[in-house]
Amino acid sequence: MPLESSAPGEWRPSSYSGGNGNCVEVAVIAAGNGVAVRDTKDRTIPAAVIPARAWSAFLTHLKG
């Protein structure tokens, strides 16, 4: 899904960022179709768009 066709909502930093700017930011894609993830330090790099199912599986894996 091209990011341009479904602009992400509000960007929010990772809860593990520590406030030093060395983190990633996440935004929900319109209609809950997934998330966009970007590097806080270099916003010129295009965001990675991750489908909702893959993001859910990733979070489930992290929670163990």
PyMOL Python script that loads the backbone (N, CA, C, O; Angstrom):
from pymol import cmd

cmd.read_pdbstr("""\
ATOM      1  N   MET A   1       0.857  -1.177   0.000  1.00  0.00           N
ATOM      2  CA  MET A   1       0.000   0.000   0.000  1.00  0.00           C
ATOM      3  C   MET A   1       0.897   1.231   0.000  1.00  0.00           C
ATOM      4  O   MET A   1       1.655   1.437   0.948  1.00  0.00           O
ATOM      5  N   PRO A   2       0.827   2.041  -1.028  1.00  0.00           N
ATOM      6  CA  PRO A   2       1.647   3.248  -1.048  1.00  0.00           C
ATOM      7  C   PRO A   2       1.216   4.213   0.051  1.00  0.00           C
ATOM      8  O   PRO A   2       0.025   4.444   0.260  1.00  0.00           O
ATOM      9  N   LEU A   3       2.181   4.759   0.735  1.00  0.00           N
ATOM     10  CA  LEU A   3       1.900   5.694   1.820  1.00  0.00           C
ATOM     11  C   LEU A   3       1.130   6.899   1.307  1.00  0.00           C
ATOM     12  O   LEU A   3       0.260   7.420   2.005  1.00  0.00           O
ATOM     13  N   GLU A   4       1.436   7.343   0.104  1.00  0.00           N
ATOM     14  CA  GLU A   4       0.793   8.533  -0.431  1.00  0.00           C
ATOM     15  C   GLU A   4      -0.719   8.355  -0.569  1.00  0.00           C
ATOM     16  O   GLU A   4      -1.464   9.328  -0.450  1.00  0.00           O
ATOM     17  N   SER A   5      -1.179   7.137  -0.815  1.00  0.00           N
ATOM     18  CA  SER A   5      -2.604   6.920  -1.033  1.00  0.00           C
ATOM     19  C   SER A   5      -3.394   6.820   0.266  1.00  0.00           C
ATOM     20  O   SER A   5      -4.619   6.932   0.248  1.00  0.00           O
ATOM     21  N   SER A   6      -2.732   6.615   1.362  1.00  0.00           N
ATOM     22  CA  SER A   6      -3.396   6.507   2.658  1.00  0.00           C
ATOM     23  C   SER A   6      -2.546   7.198   3.710  1.00  0.00           C
ATOM     24  O   SER A   6      -1.874   6.543   4.506  1.00  0.00           O
ATOM     25  N   ALA A   7      -2.579   8.504   3.708  1.00  0.00           N
ATOM     26  CA  ALA A   7      -1.739   9.280   4.619  1.00  0.00           C
ATOM     27  C   ALA A   7      -1.926   8.829   6.057  1.00  0.00           C
ATOM     28  O   ALA A   7      -3.057   8.619   6.495  1.00  0.00           O
ATOM     29  N   PRO A   8      -0.827   8.677   6.802  1.00  0.00           N
ATOM     30  CA  PRO A   8      -0.927   8.242   8.190  1.00  0.00           C
ATOM     31  C   PRO A   8      -1.511   9.339   9.078  1.00  0.00           C
ATOM     32  O   PRO A   8      -1.489  10.524   8.745  1.00  0.00           O
ATOM     33  N   GLY A   9      -2.024   8.904  10.198  1.00  0.00           N
ATOM     34  CA  GLY A   9      -2.535   9.853  11.190  1.00  0.00           C
ATOM     35  C   GLY A   9      -1.390  10.493  11.946  1.00  0.00           C
ATOM     36  O   GLY A   9      -0.306  10.682  11.395  1.00  0.00           O
ATOM     37  N   GLU A  10      -1.615  10.816  13.163  1.00  0.00           N
ATOM     38  CA  GLU A  10      -0.619  11.493  13.992  1.00  0.00           C
ATOM     39  C   GLU A  10       0.556  10.558  14.292  1.00  0.00           C
ATOM     40  O   GLU A  10       0.359   9.407  14.684  1.00  0.00           O
ATOM     41  N   TRP A  11       1.770  11.062  14.104  1.00  0.00           N
ATOM     42  CA  TRP A  11       2.973  10.301  14.414  1.00  0.00           C
ATOM     43  C   TRP A  11       3.202  10.328  15.921  1.00  0.00           C
ATOM     44  O   TRP A  11       3.032  11.366  16.561  1.00  0.00           O
ATOM     45  N   ARG A  12       3.586   9.186  16.485  1.00  0.00           N
ATOM     46  CA  ARG A  12       3.926   9.154  17.909  1.00  0.00           C
ATOM     47  C   ARG A  12       5.207   8.354  18.081  1.00  0.00           C
ATOM     48  O   ARG A  12       5.405   7.341  17.409  1.00  0.00           O
ATOM     49  N   PRO A  13       6.083   8.807  18.982  1.00  0.00           N
ATOM     50  CA  PRO A  13       7.366   8.127  19.174  1.00  0.00           C
ATOM     51  C   PRO A  13       7.195   6.801  19.898  1.00  0.00           C
ATOM     52  O   PRO A  13       6.227   6.586  20.627  1.00  0.00           O
ATOM     53  N   SER A  14       8.146   5.934  19.681  1.00  0.00           N
ATOM     54  CA  SER A  14       8.180   4.657  20.389  1.00  0.00           C
ATOM     55  C   SER A  14       8.253   4.905  21.890  1.00  0.00           C
ATOM     56  O   SER A  14       8.899   5.852  22.337  1.00  0.00           O
ATOM     57  N   SER A  15       7.600   4.064  22.654  1.00  0.00           N
ATOM     58  CA  SER A  15       7.639   4.211  24.114  1.00  0.00           C
ATOM     59  C   SER A  15       9.021   3.896  24.667  1.00  0.00           C
ATOM     60  O   SER A  15       9.303   4.187  25.829  1.00  0.00           O
ATOM     61  N   TYR A  16       9.884   3.306  23.852  1.00  0.00           N
ATOM     62  CA  TYR A  16      11.245   2.977  24.293  1.00  0.00           C
ATOM     63  C   TYR A  16      12.280   3.994  23.840  1.00  0.00           C
ATOM     64  O   TYR A  16      13.479   3.733  23.933  1.00  0.00           O
ATOM     65  N   SER A  17      11.841   5.141  23.356  1.00  0.00           N
ATOM     66  CA  SER A  17      12.769   6.106  22.771  1.00  0.00           C
ATOM     67  C   SER A  17      13.655   6.799  23.793  1.00  0.00           C
ATOM     68  O   SER A  17      14.779   7.184  23.469  1.00  0.00           O
ATOM     69  N   GLY A  18      13.178   6.965  25.010  1.00  0.00           N
ATOM     70  CA  GLY A  18      13.978   7.637  26.018  1.00  0.00           C
ATOM     71  C   GLY A  18      14.047   9.145  25.823  1.00  0.00           C
ATOM     72  O   GLY A  18      14.735   9.826  26.583  1.00  0.00           O
ATOM     73  N   GLY A  19      13.361   9.678  24.839  1.00  0.00           N
ATOM     74  CA  GLY A  19      13.325  11.123  24.644  1.00  0.00           C
ATOM     75  C   GLY A  19      14.582  11.733  24.072  1.00  0.00           C
ATOM     76  O   GLY A  19      14.725  12.956  24.086  1.00  0.00           O
ATOM     77  N   ASN A  20      15.509  10.915  23.563  1.00  0.00           N
ATOM     78  CA  ASN A  20      16.769  11.457  23.037  1.00  0.00           C
ATOM     79  C   ASN A  20      16.773  11.598  21.519  1.00  0.00           C
ATOM     80  O   ASN A  20      17.795  11.966  20.939  1.00  0.00           O
ATOM     81  N   GLY A  21      15.647  11.311  20.866  1.00  0.00           N
ATOM     82  CA  GLY A  21      15.565  11.453  19.414  1.00  0.00           C
ATOM     83  C   GLY A  21      16.046  10.256  18.638  1.00  0.00           C
ATOM     84  O   GLY A  21      15.911  10.225  17.414  1.00  0.00           O
ATOM     85  N   ASN A  22      16.607   9.264  19.311  1.00  0.00           N
ATOM     86  CA  ASN A  22      17.083   8.054  18.641  1.00  0.00           C
ATOM     87  C   ASN A  22      16.005   6.982  18.715  1.00  0.00           C
ATOM     88  O   ASN A  22      16.112   6.020  19.474  1.00  0.00           O
ATOM     89  N   CYS A  23      14.969   7.168  17.913  1.00  0.00           N
ATOM     90  CA  CYS A  23      13.872   6.210  17.981  1.00  0.00           C
ATOM     91  C   CYS A  23      13.140   6.158  16.651  1.00  0.00           C
ATOM     92  O   CYS A  23      13.536   6.785  15.668  1.00  0.00           O
ATOM     93  N   VAL A  24      12.080   5.404  16.657  1.00  0.00           N
ATOM     94  CA  VAL A  24      11.189   5.367  15.510  1.00  0.00           C
ATOM     95  C   VAL A  24       9.854   5.967  15.932  1.00  0.00           C
ATOM     96  O   VAL A  24       9.523   6.024  17.116  1.00  0.00           O
ATOM     97  N   GLU A  25       9.100   6.409  14.939  1.00  0.00           N
ATOM     98  CA  GLU A  25       7.756   6.911  15.177  1.00  0.00           C
ATOM     99  C   GLU A  25       6.783   6.031  14.410  1.00  0.00           C
ATOM    100  O   GLU A  25       7.113   5.490  13.354  1.00  0.00           O
ATOM    101  N   VAL A  26       5.591   5.897  14.950  1.00  0.00           N
ATOM    102  CA  VAL A  26       4.564   5.051  14.356  1.00  0.00           C
ATOM    103  C   VAL A  26       3.302   5.878  14.162  1.00  0.00           C
ATOM    104  O   VAL A  26       2.962   6.706  15.007  1.00  0.00           O
ATOM    105  N   ALA A  27       2.611   5.657  13.054  1.00  0.00           N
ATOM    106  CA  ALA A  27       1.324   6.311  12.797  1.00  0.00           C
ATOM    107  C   ALA A  27       0.379   5.289  12.184  1.00  0.00           C
ATOM    108  O   ALA A  27       0.777   4.496  11.331  1.00  0.00           O
ATOM    109  N   VAL A  28      -0.859   5.312  12.617  1.00  0.00           N
ATOM    110  CA  VAL A  28      -1.869   4.411  12.069  1.00  0.00           C
ATOM    111  C   VAL A  28      -2.290   4.925  10.698  1.00  0.00           C
ATOM    112  O   VAL A  28      -2.524   6.120  10.515  1.00  0.00           O
ATOM    113  N   ILE A  29      -2.384   4.009   9.737  1.00  0.00           N
ATOM    114  CA  ILE A  29      -2.840   4.349   8.392  1.00  0.00           C
ATOM    115  C   ILE A  29      -4.369   4.478   8.427  1.00  0.00           C
ATOM    116  O   ILE A  29      -5.040   3.774   9.182  1.00  0.00           O
ATOM    117  N   ALA A  30      -4.897   5.358   7.625  1.00  0.00           N
ATOM    118  CA  ALA A  30      -6.337   5.579   7.557  1.00  0.00           C
ATOM    119  C   ALA A  30      -7.099   4.267   7.445  1.00  0.00           C
ATOM    120  O   ALA A  30      -6.666   3.340   6.761  1.00  0.00           O
ATOM    121  N   ALA A  31      -8.222   4.203   8.114  1.00  0.00           N
ATOM    122  CA  ALA A  31      -9.136   3.049   8.104  1.00  0.00           C
ATOM    123  C   ALA A  31      -8.531   1.808   8.778  1.00  0.00           C
ATOM    124  O   ALA A  31      -9.042   0.703   8.600  1.00  0.00           O
ATOM    125  N   GLY A  32      -7.453   1.982   9.545  1.00  0.00           N
ATOM    126  CA  GLY A  32      -6.881   0.863  10.276  1.00  0.00           C
ATOM    127  C   GLY A  32      -6.262  -0.210   9.403  1.00  0.00           C
ATOM    128  O   GLY A  32      -6.184  -1.369   9.811  1.00  0.00           O
ATOM    129  N   ASN A  33      -5.817   0.157   8.206  1.00  0.00           N
ATOM    130  CA  ASN A  33      -5.236  -0.812   7.280  1.00  0.00           C
ATOM    131  C   ASN A  33      -3.801  -1.181   7.596  1.00  0.00           C
ATOM    132  O   ASN A  33      -3.224  -2.030   6.917  1.00  0.00           O
ATOM    133  N   GLY A  34      -3.213  -0.570   8.606  1.00  0.00           N
ATOM    134  CA  GLY A  34      -1.844  -0.856   8.969  1.00  0.00           C
ATOM    135  C   GLY A  34      -1.206   0.325   9.654  1.00  0.00           C
ATOM    136  O   GLY A  34      -1.889   1.231  10.133  1.00  0.00           O
ATOM    137  N   VAL A  35       0.120   0.306   9.696  1.00  0.00           N
ATOM    138  CA  VAL A  35       0.860   1.397  10.311  1.00  0.00           C
ATOM    139  C   VAL A  35       2.009   1.814   9.408  1.00  0.00           C
ATOM    140  O   VAL A  35       2.468   1.054   8.556  1.00  0.00           O
ATOM    141  N   ALA A  36       2.456   3.037   9.620  1.00  0.00           N
ATOM    142  CA  ALA A  36       3.657   3.538   8.961  1.00  0.00           C
ATOM    143  C   ALA A  36       4.693   3.744  10.060  1.00  0.00           C
ATOM    144  O   ALA A  36       4.371   4.226  11.146  1.00  0.00           O
ATOM    145  N   VAL A  37       5.925   3.379   9.773  1.00  0.00           N
ATOM    146  CA  VAL A  37       7.016   3.500  10.741  1.00  0.00           C
ATOM    147  C   VAL A  37       8.127   4.299  10.077  1.00  0.00           C
ATOM    148  O   VAL A  37       8.509   4.028   8.939  1.00  0.00           O
ATOM    149  N   ARG A  38       8.646   5.297  10.811  1.00  0.00           N
ATOM    150  CA  ARG A  38       9.737   6.109  10.254  1.00  0.00           C
ATOM    151  C   ARG A  38      10.810   6.347  11.304  1.00  0.00           C
ATOM    152  O   ARG A  38      10.576   6.232  12.507  1.00  0.00           O
ATOM    153  N   ASP A  39      11.991   6.682  10.810  1.00  0.00           N
ATOM    154  CA  ASP A  39      13.144   7.001  11.646  1.00  0.00           C
ATOM    155  C   ASP A  39      13.042   8.454  12.082  1.00  0.00           C
ATOM    156  O   ASP A  39      12.950   9.347  11.240  1.00  0.00           O
ATOM    157  N   THR A  40      13.059   8.699  13.379  1.00  0.00           N
ATOM    158  CA  THR A  40      12.937  10.061  13.904  1.00  0.00           C
ATOM    159  C   THR A  40      14.125  10.932  13.497  1.00  0.00           C
ATOM    160  O   THR A  40      13.957  12.127  13.256  1.00  0.00           O
ATOM    161  N   LYS A  41      15.320  10.351  13.419  1.00  0.00           N
ATOM    162  CA  LYS A  41      16.521  11.130  13.112  1.00  0.00           C
ATOM    163  C   LYS A  41      16.595  11.578  11.667  1.00  0.00           C
ATOM    164  O   LYS A  41      17.182  12.620  11.375  1.00  0.00           O
ATOM    165  N   ASP A  42      16.010  10.808  10.750  1.00  0.00           N
ATOM    166  CA  ASP A  42      16.105  11.143   9.331  1.00  0.00           C
ATOM    167  C   ASP A  42      14.752  10.942   8.661  1.00  0.00           C
ATOM    168  O   ASP A  42      14.466   9.875   8.118  1.00  0.00           O
ATOM    169  N   ARG A  43      13.942  11.963   8.706  1.00  0.00           N
ATOM    170  CA  ARG A  43      12.588  11.877   8.152  1.00  0.00           C
ATOM    171  C   ARG A  43      12.571  11.991   6.633  1.00  0.00           C
ATOM    172  O   ARG A  43      11.503  11.954   6.023  1.00  0.00           O
ATOM    173  N   THR A  44      13.751  12.132   6.010  1.00  0.00           N
ATOM    174  CA  THR A  44      13.800  12.145   4.549  1.00  0.00           C
ATOM    175  C   THR A  44      13.698  10.729   3.989  1.00  0.00           C
ATOM    176  O   THR A  44      13.369  10.549   2.817  1.00  0.00           O
ATOM    177  N   ILE A  45      13.976   9.733   4.811  1.00  0.00           N
ATOM    178  CA  ILE A  45      13.837   8.335   4.394  1.00  0.00           C
ATOM    179  C   ILE A  45      12.349   7.997   4.409  1.00  0.00           C
ATOM    180  O   ILE A  45      11.672   8.271   5.400  1.00  0.00           O
ATOM    181  N   PRO A  46      11.827   7.412   3.340  1.00  0.00           N
ATOM    182  CA  PRO A  46      10.401   7.084   3.313  1.00  0.00           C
ATOM    183  C   PRO A  46      10.002   6.140   4.457  1.00  0.00           C
ATOM    184  O   PRO A  46      10.777   5.276   4.868  1.00  0.00           O
ATOM    185  N   ALA A  47       8.800   6.325   4.947  1.00  0.00           N
ATOM    186  CA  ALA A  47       8.288   5.464   6.014  1.00  0.00           C
ATOM    187  C   ALA A  47       8.029   4.065   5.474  1.00  0.00           C
ATOM    188  O   ALA A  47       7.672   3.889   4.309  1.00  0.00           O
ATOM    189  N   ALA A  48       8.213   3.075   6.338  1.00  0.00           N
ATOM    190  CA  ALA A  48       7.859   1.697   5.996  1.00  0.00           C
ATOM    191  C   ALA A  48       6.381   1.524   6.315  1.00  0.00           C
ATOM    192  O   ALA A  48       5.925   1.887   7.400  1.00  0.00           O
ATOM    193  N   VAL A  49       5.643   0.972   5.374  1.00  0.00           N
ATOM    194  CA  VAL A  49       4.215   0.730   5.569  1.00  0.00           C
ATOM    195  C   VAL A  49       4.032  -0.754   5.857  1.00  0.00           C
ATOM    196  O   VAL A  49       4.433  -1.607   5.065  1.00  0.00           O
ATOM    197  N   ILE A  50       3.420  -1.049   7.002  1.00  0.00           N
ATOM    198  CA  ILE A  50       3.264  -2.423   7.448  1.00  0.00           C
ATOM    199  C   ILE A  50       1.773  -2.746   7.551  1.00  0.00           C
ATOM    200  O   ILE A  50       1.036  -2.048   8.247  1.00  0.00           O
ATOM    201  N   PRO A  51       1.321  -3.801   6.862  1.00  0.00           N
ATOM    202  CA  PRO A  51      -0.089  -4.175   6.923  1.00  0.00           C
ATOM    203  C   PRO A  51      -0.526  -4.504   8.353  1.00  0.00           C
ATOM    204  O   PRO A  51       0.285  -4.944   9.168  1.00  0.00           O
ATOM    205  N   ALA A  52      -1.791  -4.292   8.649  1.00  0.00           N
ATOM    206  CA  ALA A  52      -2.327  -4.488   9.994  1.00  0.00           C
ATOM    207  C   ALA A  52      -2.054  -5.881  10.546  1.00  0.00           C
ATOM    208  O   ALA A  52      -1.661  -6.016  11.705  1.00  0.00           O
ATOM    209  N   ARG A  53      -2.252  -6.919   9.740  1.00  0.00           N
ATOM    210  CA  ARG A  53      -2.012  -8.296  10.222  1.00  0.00           C
ATOM    211  C   ARG A  53      -0.555  -8.521  10.618  1.00  0.00           C
ATOM    212  O   ARG A  53      -0.269  -9.135  11.645  1.00  0.00           O
ATOM    213  N   ALA A  54       0.345  -8.025   9.805  1.00  0.00           N
ATOM    214  CA  ALA A  54       1.768  -8.193  10.097  1.00  0.00           C
ATOM    215  C   ALA A  54       2.155  -7.420  11.356  1.00  0.00           C
ATOM    216  O   ALA A  54       2.936  -7.912  12.171  1.00  0.00           O
ATOM    217  N   TRP A  55       1.615  -6.215  11.518  1.00  0.00           N
ATOM    218  CA  TRP A  55       1.916  -5.411  12.706  1.00  0.00           C
ATOM    219  C   TRP A  55       1.392  -6.103  13.963  1.00  0.00           C
ATOM    220  O   TRP A  55       2.075  -6.146  14.987  1.00  0.00           O
ATOM    221  N   SER A  56       0.182  -6.642  13.880  1.00  0.00           N
ATOM    222  CA  SER A  56      -0.416  -7.352  15.012  1.00  0.00           C
ATOM    223  C   SER A  56       0.428  -8.568  15.393  1.00  0.00           C
ATOM    224  O   SER A  56       0.664  -8.816  16.575  1.00  0.00           O
ATOM    225  N   ALA A  57       0.877  -9.321  14.398  1.00  0.00           N
ATOM    226  CA  ALA A  57       1.726 -10.488  14.655  1.00  0.00           C
ATOM    227  C   ALA A  57       3.045 -10.066  15.297  1.00  0.00           C
ATOM    228  O   ALA A  57       3.536 -10.732  16.208  1.00  0.00           O
ATOM    229  N   PHE A  58       3.615  -8.969  14.826  1.00  0.00           N
ATOM    230  CA  PHE A  58       4.868  -8.448  15.382  1.00  0.00           C
ATOM    231  C   PHE A  58       4.690  -8.095  16.859  1.00  0.00           C
ATOM    232  O   PHE A  58       5.511  -8.469  17.696  1.00  0.00           O
ATOM    233  N   LEU A  59       3.612  -7.373  17.170  1.00  0.00           N
ATOM    234  CA  LEU A  59       3.368  -6.988  18.562  1.00  0.00           C
ATOM    235  C   LEU A  59       3.105  -8.198  19.454  1.00  0.00           C
ATOM    236  O   LEU A  59       3.553  -8.232  20.600  1.00  0.00           O
ATOM    237  N   THR A  60       2.386  -9.187  18.938  1.00  0.00           N
ATOM    238  CA  THR A  60       2.133 -10.421  19.694  1.00  0.00           C
ATOM    239  C   THR A  60       3.444 -11.121  19.991  1.00  0.00           C
ATOM    240  O   THR A  60       3.643 -11.614  21.101  1.00  0.00           O
ATOM    241  N   HIS A  61       4.347 -11.173  19.012  1.00  0.00           N
ATOM    242  CA  HIS A  61       5.656 -11.797  19.208  1.00  0.00           C
ATOM    243  C   HIS A  61       6.462 -11.056  20.278  1.00  0.00           C
ATOM    244  O   HIS A  61       7.110 -11.688  21.112  1.00  0.00           O
ATOM    245  N   LEU A  62       6.425  -9.730  20.257  1.00  0.00           N
ATOM    246  CA  LEU A  62       7.174  -8.952  21.259  1.00  0.00           C
ATOM    247  C   LEU A  62       6.676  -9.195  22.677  1.00  0.00           C
ATOM    248  O   LEU A  62       7.455  -9.234  23.629  1.00  0.00           O
ATOM    249  N   LYS A  63       5.387  -9.355  22.795  1.00  0.00           N
ATOM    250  CA  LYS A  63       4.794  -9.564  24.123  1.00  0.00           C
ATOM    251  C   LYS A  63       5.061 -10.968  24.646  1.00  0.00           C
ATOM    252  O   LYS A  63       4.881 -11.249  25.831  1.00  0.00           O
ATOM    253  N   GLY A  64       5.498 -11.854  23.736  1.00  0.00           N
ATOM    254  CA  GLY A  64       5.876 -13.215  24.105  1.00  0.00           C
ATOM    255  C   GLY A  64       4.746 -14.038  24.520  1.00  0.00           C
ATOM    256  O   GLY A  64       4.926 -15.208  24.858  1.00  0.00           O
TER     257      GLY A  64
END
""", "prot")
cmd.dss("prot")
cmd.show_as("cartoon", "prot")
cmd.util.cbc("prot")
cmd.orient("prot")
